[in-house]
Amino acid sequence: MRHDEHGDQADGGTIGGRLALWRARRAVGVEELAVRTGISPDRLADLEGGREWVDRRGELAALAGALRLDAGELTGQPYSPAGDEHTTVRAVAFHLRRELAGTSPAPPIGSVDDLDERTARVLAAEAAGDEHALALALPGLIRLGDALVEASSVAARQRAAELRVRGHVAAAGLLRRLGYRDLAWTLLHRARPGGPEPVSVLAEEARLLIDMGMPEFALARTERARGVGGGLDLPLLEALANAAAGRRAVAERLLRQALAQAQDARERSAVSAAYAVVAAEAGAADEVVEHARATDLGTMEAAGRARLLVTAASAHTRLGREEIAVRLLVQAEAEAPLRVRLAPFARELLAVLPSRVDRAAAEEVHWIAERAGMR
């Protein structure tokens, strides 16, 4: 697994550029890599030459696996800090390690009600895609949750334990997105209370395994979670894992079932957005656009909107509609700035779009890339 402290030395690079470097280090020829991955030699050459980009988890996993790499070695995560907010976010790994080691200098102060309020603010920041707010809040939340589980009365301890799990899962999610996967695993292991496995922990483990290119292991987690309970998130995660594993038909069957179970417009939009991701994994750009257009963005949280907009932007680029893609990417960054700037597939678009659009549109992309530390 990729060492957490090893940042990328070429943050403006692409997955294809890093692929070329690692292929040379491993002494693997293009033809051999094509055989190992099932990706054509022409596409591999286009990726390495910057003419193509990666926007599918399954393809990223195939490339990393063929070269015996963690996916982070190809995405370049965790990225070098760009700006004060990114510096704060990048530092969260250090602060969380300190909390886990029990070496934090400040003692926790607060009640279970305080923990409840702080957890609610963290969950709101997560839904908003506000990585900076998460980085500021999570170390103290972890510290307070740990303390209250130990010190609370019997009546309050169960509530404190539930809130502690939520804080750990939120922290693991942030670390996963940043590329600190080892530390994310540690937090998820630590979140287990010793009784039945919380659905939220199993779901975040599934997300982590999907990002690591291990969809089959992710499906094992969702299967266990279904035995405990859970809502719409589980079939959506199962669909994504199956799509990443190349089983589109299974993924779409799960989404049809999820749509039938959806209770309101928000849940229907979540299923529609998941359809777009499944179509993207299958390389069906026209279907991605169709599903994105059918999704009611107004019913989604900012983080979900930003994720769907990036997916749609990549699809429009593949269809030769680069000007639309730029507008969508600008909109996505406005929704959740750091979440988008630190997303590997968004950074792929930031690298590839400027050469495909006119000067004004290229400048808009360049400004985002500069804020992302890619220029």
PEVEN-V141199 format. One record per residue. N is the residue number from 0. OMEGA is omega as a letter, one per 20 degrees, with the letter a starting at -180 (none if undefined). BURIAL is # if it has 24 or more other C-alpha atoms within 12 Angstrom, else .. D_LAST is the distance of its C-alpha to the last C-alpha in whole Angstrom. Layout:
N/OMEGA/BURIAL/D_LAST  N/OMEGA/BURIAL/D_LAST
This chain:
0/a/./28  1/a/#/25  2/a/./25  3/a/#/23  4/a/#/22  5/r/./20  6/r/./16  7/a/#/14  8/r/./13  9/a/./10  10/r/#/8  11/a/#/6  12/r/#/10  13/r/#/12  14/r/#/16  15/r/#/17  16/r/#/15  17/r/#/17  18/r/#/20  19/r/#/20  20/a/./20  21/r/#/22  22/r/#/25  23/r/./25  24/a/./26  25/a/./28  26/r/./30  27/r/./30  28/a/./30  29/a/#/29  30/r/./32  31/r/./33  32/r/#/30  33/r/./31  34/a/./35  35/a/./33  36/a/#/31  37/r/./33  38/a/#/30  39/r/./30  40/r/./29  41/r/./28  42/r/#/26  43/r/#/25  44/r/#/24  45/r/./22  46/a/#/20  47/a/#/19  48/r/./18  49/r/#/16  50/r/#/18  51/a/#/19  52/a/#/18  53/r/#/20  54/r/#/21  55/a/#/24  56/a/#/25  57/r/#/28  58/r/#/26  59/r/#/24  60/r/#/27  61/r/#/28  62/a/#/26  63/a/#/25  64/a/#/29  65/r/#/30  66/r/#/28  67/a/#/29  68/r/#/26  69/a/#/25  70/r/#/23  71/r/#/20  72/r/#/20  73/r/#/19  74/a/#/16  75/r/#/15  76/i/#/16  77/a/#/17  78/r/#/13  79/a/#/12  80/r/#/12  81/a/#/10  82/a/./13  83/a/./16  84/r/#/17  85/r/#/15  86/r/#/17  87/a/#/20  88/a/#/19  89/a/#/18  90/a/#/21  91/r/#/24  92/r/#/25  93/a/#/26  94/r/#/28  95/r/#/29  96/r/#/30  97/r/./32  98/a/#/34  99/r/#/35  100/a/./36  101/a/./38  102/r/./37  103/a/./36  104/a/./37  105/r/./38  106/r/./41  107/r/#/40  108/r/./42  109/r/./43  110/r/#/45  111/r/#/45  112/r/./45  113/r/./42  114/r/#/40  115/a/#/41  116/a/./39  117/r/#/36  118/r/#/36  119/r/./36  120/r/#/33  121/a/#/31  122/r/#/32  123/r/./31  124/r/#/28  125/r/#/27  126/r/#/29  127/a/#/26  128/a/#/23  129/a/#/23  130/a/#/21  131/r/#/21  132/r/#/25  133/a/#/26  134/r/#/24  135/a/#/26  136/a/#/29  137/a/#/30  138/r/#/31  139/r/#/34  140/r/#/35  141/a/#/35  142/a/#/37  143/r/#/39  144/r/#/40  145/a/#/41  146/a/#/43  147/r/#/45  148/r/#/46  149/a/./48  150/a/./49  151/r/./50  152/a/./53  153/a/./54  154/a/./54  155/a/./51  156/a/#/49  157/r/./49  158/r/#/47  159/a/#/45  160/r/#/44  161/r/#/43  162/r/#/40  163/r/#/39  164/a/#/39  165/r/#/36  166/r/#/34  167/a/#/34  168/r/#/33  169/r/#/30  170/r/#/29  171/r/#/29  172/r/#/27  173/a/#/24  174/r/#/24  175/a/#/24  176/a/#/21  177/a/#/19  178/r/#/20  179/a/#/23  180/r/#/26  181/a/#/29  182/r/#/29  183/r/#/29  184/a/#/32  185/a/#/33  186/r/#/33  187/r/#/35  188/a/./37  189/a/#/38  190/a/#/38  191/a/#/41  192/a/#/45  193/r/./47  194/r/./49  195/a/./48  196/r/#/44  197/r/#/42  198/a/#/41  199/r/#/37  200/r/#/37  201/r/#/38  202/r/#/35  203/r/#/32  204/r/#/33  205/r/#/33  206/a/#/30  207/a/#/29  208/r/#/31  209/r/#/29  210/r/#/26  211/r/#/27  212/a/#/29  213/a/#/32  214/a/#/33  215/r/#/37  216/r/#/37  217/r/#/35  218/r/#/38  219/r/#/41  220/a/#/39  221/r/#/40  222/r/./43  223/a/#/44  224/r/#/42  225/r/#/45  226/a/./48  227/a/./47  228/r/./46  229/a/./43  230/a/./42  231/a/#/40  232/a/#/37  233/r/#/38  234/r/#/39  235/r/#/36  236/r/#/34  237/r/#/37  238/a/#/36  239/r/#/32  240/r/#/33  241/r/#/36  242/r/#/33  243/r/#/31  244/r/#/34  245/a/#/35  246/a/./38  247/a/#/37  248/r/./41  249/r/./41  250/a/#/38  251/r/#/39  252/r/./43  253/a/#/41  254/r/#/39  255/r/./43  256/r/./44  257/r/#/42  258/r/#/42  259/a/./46  260/a/./45  261/a/./43  262/a/./45  263/a/./43  264/a/./40  265/a/./37  266/r/#/38  267/r/#/39  268/r/#/35  269/r/#/34  270/r/#/36  271/r/#/35  272/r/#/31  273/r/#/32  274/r/#/34  275/a/#/30  276/r/#/29  277/r/#/32  278/r/#/31  279/r/#/28  280/r/#/29  281/a/#/31  282/a/#/29  283/a/#/31  284/a/#/28  285/r/#/31  286/r/#/33  287/a/#/29  288/r/#/29  289/a/./33  290/r/#/33  291/r/#/30  292/a/#/32  293/a/./35  294/r/#/33  295/a/#/34  296/a/#/31  297/r/./33  298/a/./35  299/r/#/32  300/a/#/30  301/a/#/26  302/r/#/25  303/r/#/27  304/a/#/26  305/a/#/22  306/r/#/23  307/r/#/25  308/r/#/23  309/r/#/20  310/r/#/23  311/r/#/24  312/r/#/21  313/r/#/20  314/r/#/24  315/r/#/24  316/r/#/21  317/a/#/24  318/r/./26  319/a/./25  320/a/./24  321/a/#/20  322/r/#/21  323/r/#/23  324/r/#/20  325/r/#/17  326/r/#/20  327/r/#/21  328/r/#/17  329/r/#/17  330/r/#/20  331/a/#/19  332/r/#/17  333/a/#/19  334/a/#/22  335/a/#/20  336/a/#/17  337/r/#/16  338/a/#/18  339/a/#/16  340/a/#/12  341/r/#/14  342/a/#/16  343/a/#/15  344/r/#/17  345/r/#/15  346/r/#/11  347/r/#/13  348/r/#/14  349/r/#/10  350/a/#/10  351/a/#/13  352/a/#/14  353/a/#/12  354/a/./14  355/a/#/17  356/r/#/18  357/a/./19  358/a/./16  359/r/./17  360/r/#/16  361/r/#/13  362/r/./12  363/r/#/13  364/r/#/11  365/r/#/8  366/r/./9  367/a/#/9  368/r/#/6  369/r/./5  370/r/#/8  371/r/#/8  372/a/#/6  373/a/#/4  374/none/./0
